[in-house]
């Protein structure tokens, strides 16, 4: 193979990436879908993305798209086809179902024109998985869904109102989408048993971990803390990302309530932000920050003393937070208030960059944070494991290369498609 073929392995291939989330969204799966599509465009492919209107993590339609129903943009060499859909400002099983149905309807009624050579979808959403399966079946081309979250398990485990009723319907949609795949990508091996239970042959499942999609910190840590108004003598426990139901962020507010000698910072947005603000009313040591831009994001993470990842105790095998890749690159220790047997706990253990505590236990969380704050040398050594783990396993180059291998295998016909 020539150098040109190695660097442009998908020359003139027509690829369709289906993802409800896409740039300009900067958290969740949007950055991964965007970087993947743009990477393949740079590899010589003609890439189109079918996506929704920007709305995550605030669950509010981006102001720039308020009057837009259907549009085509070009971003990073990718033709981005956006379709309007319902955006629920509050989450319940019924509202989530309406969201999925609206995404499904607009995506199936108005897909991008032309015949792709392969279809890759990001799950969630459920609708994206079904749309990808239907388009691939219509054109009889390879189909590769990538499981970032399992919505059936999420409905049952996250505490969403009406979730038990929605779990069976979500699982049925996942079964439909996954059973028709040529190959199935999962971001963590903890998803494999659930995906297998949905009817997928284990021989068709490939692990394709998310990569770190942000740059490491560059700003002076003390200067960033001063800019943010953080007292150098007060430990800062920071959570960044979506403020949703499954995160169980109440534990952080309740931890702040136990002591005035800890500052808890919640940076991001989500449908539970207002409820968390109400819960934190009267607590001067709880701060809410808007999502940080790419230029300062990891600098803010690095300015904290400890980074928090939290999940409800019921969340086991439906999600591995994408925030972990950014946490690790920041070089600060991670405290994971999560179920010990879940995929998130596995990833923190594997990195060596964090400590596990029991979920929904403010006292245990506070005790662990105090121990780290009292021994900055040990905390620094723990945090330093994060960038080292990223360099070994979660670099962008390694992550995208795994997807290249996945796509190549599907295009070469080595997966067994069910169409």
Order of alpha helices (4+ residues) and beta strands (2+ residues): alpha-beta-alpha-beta-beta-beta-alpha-beta-alpha-beta-alpha-alpha-beta-alpha-beta-alpha-beta-alpha-beta-alpha-beta-alpha-beta-alpha-beta-alpha-beta-alpha-alpha-alpha
